[in-house]
Amino acid sequence: MSTDRPAGETAPEQEAAPGTTDARSPGEDAGAQGADVVAPDADAAAGADSGDPVAGAAGAPTAEQGAGPETGTGTAADGGDGDGAPGADGDEPAPDSSAPHPAETSGTPPKPATPAPSGNSGPATATATAPAADQTPGSAAGTGTTACVSDDGTRADSGEPAPDTSAPHPAKTNGTPPKPATPAPSGNSGPAAATAAALAAAVRAVESGERSAASFFAEAPRRTAPAAPVAKQPAPVGGPAPEVARQRTTNGAVGPSRPAAAPGDGTPITPAAPRPVVATVPGVDGVRQILAAGGAPEALAEKAAEALGERAAEALAADPWQLLGVPGVRPEQADGFARALLGAACGPADERRAQALVGWLLEQAAVAGHSALEASALRAALAQRAVPDPDDALQTAIADGAVLVFQDAIDTPGRARPAADDEEAEQPVRILLGLDRFAMAEESVADGLARLLNTFEAAGAERDTADAAEAGDDGAADEAAAAPGATAGADDVSDAPAAPDARQEDDGAGYRRPRPSAADWAAAAAAAPSPSAAELIRAAAGSGLVAHTGAEAARAEPAALIAAARALGLRAFGATHSENGRRRLAAHLTEAAPDADAADPGAAAVTVADLLSGQQGPGRDTDGALALDLLVVLDAPQLDLETAALLIESLTDGTRLVLSGDPGVLWSAGPGRLFADLLAARFCPQVASRTPDSGPIGELVSGIGIGELNQVEAPGREVVIVPVRDAREAVHRTVQLVADSVPRALGVPAEQTRVITVGHGGAAGTRALNAALKERLNPGPGRFGGFDPGDHVAYTPAPGRTLPGKVTGADAAGLRLDCDGGTVVVPREQVGAGAVRHGWALTAHQAAGMRWPAAVVVLPGDAAGGLTRAWVYTAFSRGERHLSVVQGVDQALPRAVAEVPVKERTTRLRTLLQTQSVQAAADAAAAG
């Protein structure tokens, strides 16, 4: 991978997160997440200019039009295919948690008390319990590294503080605590029965309040020093050794395995030497003092104080590995810091090191998009970091409450799910470990979506309830409900004295929410501009939660719903991921309501960030909830868990929520895959748009969405392929396209063209492309922190959020930007921390949710390993009128489209939603 980075900038793309082969730092790209990284290309001579590339071949990037063999030797990198993680060129491979794993426990997992859903309802989540750790024989303990923290290596790319894991947290449950099942007796079920019985006893004790979840782990003996490493055992002939059954603790519960001491090894275990005491002074000065004593750059002091709190100096003196809680610090750097402070007492077996690594690995997994990790993946990652006993480290982290444990049932293809009343049936489960803040966000999203779905009353039911309340007693209520016309149409409501109350709901703060009748919604659907828009309006009329899927042309359908709802008197708004998307939605709203005279229809379009902050939209009511009746969230695939949790918690009961987006684009830059999990769980009504994108670009992208890279006719040069031999030629052709060919041939100025590439690093990454484009389009000395007035930039105010803009100047307050017509001042410290980059070229994750008149997608040869169908789909769909593809990956492009849909993420939301469905079905059956 490329090492070209500004002085003091971490090379986080070299770090592999557990559970994925790729990883990056939180500050590396759009909001530090969703980065795409390209490996460096060999320094080959740039190709000669062969004329106007736009005048070249038009059509799809087929194999015949691809470039010849790439001369570079760079390694493949991830292109941010939806994991939010770029490629890694680290020296240690990461465990791949995307591959299927065997059941994490042997025995019967806990079962929910309610019937299992039929069809594709999926597994119910069992209550949190101890992880079942596979014994890993033959893994010798490694040695710690001796690298010290350097100015270049520890610069943090993100100001996001590390989670506070100092206080223990009880193990969490997913929804209603499921009841454990009784193990079925069988010839080989001895260990399974013991495991199930122990789990059942543990769950009952936790549910009844007799014991805490952590107490079960406290029973296991804790070593004061690591045992001798286990000698490696040869793998059996013919393939890898199968996983060894887990060891059991004396009380029968499944417990993490421990490497056995070598036979006859009588070496006594000696306690570590006492660590030296480092006197510290209060505040940031004390942090600088302890950092200097450990050989770390004092520039980290403020970030360390922010991440570790007021007593950061004392914390680092007591536990030097807490330096890993500072964004951008790597384990080998924390090891060097600890070695400098502790001397001979420092070693890879130190329990403090293991605990810090557990949290750091889960944070890195979140950067890569995972909300949790399988226990086996985390154990493997700890072993790669020279932790001699990963199972003991996980057991300690769970007992201390730093990590939460979950069980997810595994659906085996071709195997029927056990019946809800079949307590004897066994179902495999996987053990997941996660940080509390992501677990809480995921559970909050599931609970919030269920609340909106369950508290909603359809139009007919609303009228029935209102009339029943007017009657004054149970008999009168029954008569009102059974009377003809109780499900009121427009005429019935106008004649009834109680009509105003029946069609409005008082929120307690003076606002009376309109209650349109079923006839009102039917009329709105009949007036919809398309059949898909009519279907969406009908779905929103009858449900509090709706999922809508479609490409760019389908965005007119949510706009039609918003316009119809506002015409019915509802406070309806649409929220997008970016300001670019907000402008496009506003145009659709204006078109959907051309006769609106009072308010500007475009005012109903907001961004998610500005809606939550109150800068746009209706504001909040007296209870702090968003003052709206219907919210449509476009670009829903870009919603990460924490933003989604905050948004859903801000909606009151009875509010309609529509999540709309293109399922083919990259997932969110942050952890989770909310939209994909919602669709997979079939938790709510779904409306799939039948409105296709038109034109050659739309035809090309539609084919990519189903795994086909087709040849398309492009009579107006809408799609142009530019073959290149190496990365230098790719940069040369890209500058030529943006600065000369596209403006001259198509009339699209350079201001309206964006370049999209796989990552920031490499010979054809965003850094190299932006440097070349600046030299051609806006040369200057970079007098304002490396920027000049007129520079196109990408500003990242928060992880996962990118604001394109242009530099207008600078003063004592900071760098001044024009971002889509609004003035933004970026403080100097943020500019120095890398929150602003040049923005002629972006990564696909940064470009998600935005479109421009022309897009140039750059695919150098060393980017082949980072390509997926989702990445290609996202990048190729950013151009409205023109798409140029600088093609240097040859056959890797069609192969990625056909064979690599997306890299999976480990999440729990789908299981949580399915558990909610099971519970709702059981409650309905009990009530009926």
Secondary structure as GFF3:
##gff-version 3
##sequence-region A 1 928
A	DSSP	three_ten_helix	12	14	.	.	.	ID=ss1
A	DSSP	three_ten_helix	30	32	.	.	.	ID=ss2
A	DSSP	three_ten_helix	53	55	.	.	.	ID=ss3
A	DSSP	three_ten_helix	63	65	.	.	.	ID=ss4
A	DSSP	beta_strand	110	111	.	.	.	ID=ss5
A	DSSP	beta_strand	125	126	.	.	.	ID=ss6
A	DSSP	beta_strand	179	180	.	.	.	ID=ss7
A	DSSP	alpha_helix	190	208	.	.	.	ID=ss8
A	DSSP	alpha_helix	213	218	.	.	.	ID=ss9
A	DSSP	alpha_helix	283	293	.	.	.	ID=ss10
A	DSSP	three_ten_helix	298	300	.	.	.	ID=ss11
A	DSSP	alpha_helix	301	308	.	.	.	ID=ss12
A	DSSP	alpha_helix	312	318	.	.	.	ID=ss13
A	DSSP	three_ten_helix	320	325	.	.	.	ID=ss14
A	DSSP	alpha_helix	331	342	.	.	.	ID=ss15
A	DSSP	three_ten_helix	343	345	.	.	.	ID=ss16
A	DSSP	alpha_helix	351	367	.	.	.	ID=ss17
A	DSSP	beta_strand	373	374	.	.	.	ID=ss18
A	DSSP	alpha_helix	375	384	.	.	.	ID=ss19
A	DSSP	alpha_helix	390	399	.	.	.	ID=ss20
A	DSSP	beta_strand	404	409	.	.	.	ID=ss21
A	DSSP	beta_strand	429	434	.	.	.	ID=ss22
A	DSSP	alpha_helix	436	454	.	.	.	ID=ss23
A	DSSP	alpha_helix	459	471	.	.	.	ID=ss24
A	DSSP	alpha_helix	474	482	.	.	.	ID=ss25
A	DSSP	alpha_helix	490	495	.	.	.	ID=ss26
A	DSSP	alpha_helix	499	502	.	.	.	ID=ss27
A	DSSP	beta_strand	504	506	.	.	.	ID=ss28
A	DSSP	beta_strand	512	514	.	.	.	ID=ss29
A	DSSP	alpha_helix	518	526	.	.	.	ID=ss30
A	DSSP	alpha_helix	531	542	.	.	.	ID=ss31
A	DSSP	beta_strand	545	549	.	.	.	ID=ss32
A	DSSP	three_ten_helix	552	555	.	.	.	ID=ss33
A	DSSP	alpha_helix	556	567	.	.	.	ID=ss34
A	DSSP	beta_strand	572	576	.	.	.	ID=ss35
A	DSSP	alpha_helix	579	592	.	.	.	ID=ss36
A	DSSP	three_ten_helix	601	604	.	.	.	ID=ss37
A	DSSP	beta_strand	605	607	.	.	.	ID=ss38
A	DSSP	alpha_helix	608	613	.	.	.	ID=ss39
A	DSSP	beta_strand	630	633	.	.	.	ID=ss40
A	DSSP	three_ten_helix	636	638	.	.	.	ID=ss41
A	DSSP	alpha_helix	641	649	.	.	.	ID=ss42
A	DSSP	beta_strand	656	661	.	.	.	ID=ss43
A	DSSP	alpha_helix	674	681	.	.	.	ID=ss44
A	DSSP	beta_strand	686	688	.	.	.	ID=ss45
A	DSSP	alpha_helix	695	705	.	.	.	ID=ss46
A	DSSP	beta_strand	719	723	.	.	.	ID=ss47
A	DSSP	alpha_helix	727	736	.	.	.	ID=ss48
A	DSSP	pi_helix	737	741	.	.	.	ID=ss49
A	DSSP	alpha_helix	742	746	.	.	.	ID=ss50
A	DSSP	three_ten_helix	750	752	.	.	.	ID=ss51
A	DSSP	beta_strand	753	757	.	.	.	ID=ss52
A	DSSP	alpha_helix	766	777	.	.	.	ID=ss53
A	DSSP	beta_strand	792	798	.	.	.	ID=ss54
A	DSSP	beta_strand	801	811	.	.	.	ID=ss55
A	DSSP	beta_strand	814	819	.	.	.	ID=ss56
A	DSSP	beta_strand	822	826	.	.	.	ID=ss57
A	DSSP	alpha_helix	828	832	.	.	.	ID=ss58
A	DSSP	beta_strand	836	838	.	.	.	ID=ss59
A	DSSP	beta_strand	841	843	.	.	.	ID=ss60
A	DSSP	alpha_helix	844	847	.	.	.	ID=ss61
A	DSSP	beta_strand	852	859	.	.	.	ID=ss62
A	DSSP	three_ten_helix	861	866	.	.	.	ID=ss63
A	DSSP	alpha_helix	869	876	.	.	.	ID=ss64
A	DSSP	beta_strand	879	887	.	.	.	ID=ss65
A	DSSP	alpha_helix	892	899	.	.	.	ID=ss66
A	DSSP	alpha_helix	909	927	.	.	.	ID=ss67
###
